[in-house]
């Protein structure tokens, strides 16, 4: 089977056939979890292996991108920044960091019994690097959150139940633990005047504007679009 001239697989039933309107069984309104053999069937019955690792995908993507450019297509370029513009929002009030030392951001907050939000820029890793499988909306990678009330120090564990809304699952390796926000994450309430230290271990290239797709770029370049059409017609006539 060909999809836009490229060999592709058809549908492979790995246990979700009942989600389709033309299924022979009753239609399932919601996915049914618990089919432990679905992944095994996909790997054993697929025509070709499914590659998701960047080491294999990036060279293929770059080869296709080079071919597109050779055909006259203009690849979209996106201006980015590494500055997450980290701040804390409480209602209509915005608190900028009072101090920034490397990856440590220090905020001075009044009592906020209703809690606050840790706000930042966000990006989807796969949007700017299509060979990545990570489609999460990510803000900043947080290593540590500390509340200081005078001489009293309170460490907020990254798996604390209050760090749920706007937080991805905790990740760890042999050396450290971290948790990504989605760009708008809940913070615990403060019961008095407090210094809040947020230590981040990583950011992303955040787009300054929404990335354009290749079709949009071609539409804005009539000459390039015409050149591609002519080359495509020549290729078809030669075939």
N, C-alpha and C positions, 0 to 999 in steps of 0.2 A: 504494500500500500504506500502511495506517495502523498505527502503533505507539502504543498508548494514546491513540488519537484524533488523533495528529499524523502528517502526511504524512512518509514516510520512504522511503529507497531500499532495495531488496532487495540481494542479494549481487551484487557486481561482480567478475568473474574477472580478477584482475591477475597471474595466474601461480601461485596457491597452491591451485588446485582439487584437486590430488592429495593434499592434507592431509585431505580429507573422506572419511568411510567409504563414502559412496555415489558416489564418483568413478568415472568409467568407465575411468580409467587405473589402474595399480598405485598403491597407497597409499604416499605418501612419509612415512617415519617421522620425518624431520627436515626443516626448511626448507632449500631449495636456494638459496644466494645466487648472485648474479651475473646476475639478470634485470634488465638495465639499462632495459628498456622498461616495467616495472611502473608506475612513477610517471607516465610519459608517458601510459599507457593510463588510469590513474585520472583524470588531469586532463582528458583529451580525451573520455572515455566517461561520466563521471559526469553525473547529471541536473542537479545544481547544483554550484557550486564548494564546495570544502572550505575553510572559514575556520578558521584556528588563531591568528590574530593577536589579542592582547588588546584592541587599539583597537576592533575590531569586535565581539568576543565579550562584553566587559564590559557594554556598554549592554544587550545582549539578556538577559544573565543577570540584571541588576538589574531589568529590566522584568518578567521572569518571577518574580523574588523578590517584587516589589511586588504582582503579581497573586496570588501564593500568600498573602501576608499579608492581602490584601483578602478572600480566601475563608475566613479564619479560621485558617490555618496559622501556626504559630509557628516562625520560622526558628531553627535552632540557633545559639547563641552560644558562643564558645570563649574562655576566658581565656588570654592568652599573655604571654610575657616575652621581652625582647630579650637577656637575660643567657644566654650559651651555657654557663655553668658549666664553662669550659675547665679541664682538668686532664690530668696524665700518669699513666698506669697502667703499672706494671711488676710482673707477678705479682699478689701480694696487696697491694702497696704503692700508695698513691695520693699523688701530689705535687700540691699546690695551687700556684698561681703565687706566687712570693716577692714579685713586684712587677708592678703593672699600670699602664702609662702609655698611656692612650688605647687604641689597638688593639694595643699591644705587650705580650705576656705573657712574663715572665721566670721560668724555673724553675731551681732548683738541684738537680742530680742527681748521684748517685754513679756509679761505673762500672757500666754496664748492657750487658755484652757480648751479651746476648740481645735487645737492643732494647727498645722500650717502645711504648705506644699513646697517641695523642693523642685524648682522649675529650671529648665535648661533647654538649649537647642536639642534637637533630636534628628536621627537619620536612620535609614534602613540600610544595613551593610550591603545587601544585594543590589540596591538601587544604583550605586556608583561602581560596584565591582560585581558584575552579573555572574561571575563564576563562583561566587559564594552562595551557599544555600540558606544563610541566615536572613530570614525575612522579618525579624522582629524590629519594632520601632525602639531604638535605643537612645538613651540620653547620656548619662555618665556612669562610669564604673566606680562604685563606691566601695571603699575598703573599711571605713570606720566612721561612726557618728558618735560624738561625745558632747554631753551637756555639762556645763560647768556653772554651778550655783555658788559663787564665792569660792570657798575652799572645797566644796563638795563636788565630786566628779562622778558622773553617771555615764557608763558606756552602754550604748544601745546595740544589742546584738543584731546582726544582720538577719537572723531568722526570727526576730521578735514579731509577734502577731500584729503589732501596730504597723509594721513595714510590709504591707500587703498590697494596698491600692497603689498602683503605679510602679510596683516593683516586680522584676522578674525573679525566677528561682535563684537561690543561692548557688554559687559555683565555687569550686575550690581546686587547688592542685596541692602538691606536696609541701609548698612553702606558705601559701596564703589563701584567704577567702575573700570573695567579692560578690557584689550583687549589682546588676545593671538596673537603672531606672528606665522608664519609658519617656522621660522628659517632663513628667508631671506626677511626682510621687508624694504620697502622704508622709508627714513627719509627726512624731509623737507630740502631745501637748506639753507646754512648759508651765509650771506652777508658780513661776516667779521670774524676776529679771535673770536672764541666762545668756551665757556665751555658748554658741553652738558651733562646734568644729566638724566640718565634713571633709574627710580625706578621700580623694579620688585617685584611682590608679590608672585611668585611661579615658580618652575621649575618642571621637571619630572625626573624619572630615565631614563637617556639616554643610550641606548645600545652602548657598545664599538665595537660591531660587529653585523652584521645582524643576527637576531634570526633565528635559524634553526627550521625546522618543524620536527614533530615526525618521519616521514618516513625517513628523512635524517639521524637522529640519529640511527634508527634501521638498516639502510643500512650500517652504520659504525660499527655496533655491530653484526657480523654474528651469534655469539652464542646466543644472545638474540633473534634474528630473528628466528633461528631454534627452540628455546624453545617455542616461541609463535606459530609457525606453528604446532609443535607436540601437544600442548595443544588444539589448535583449531581442529585438526583432532580427538583427543580423545573426545572432546565435541560433534562433529558431529556424531561420531560412537555411542556414548552413547545415543544420541537423536534418 
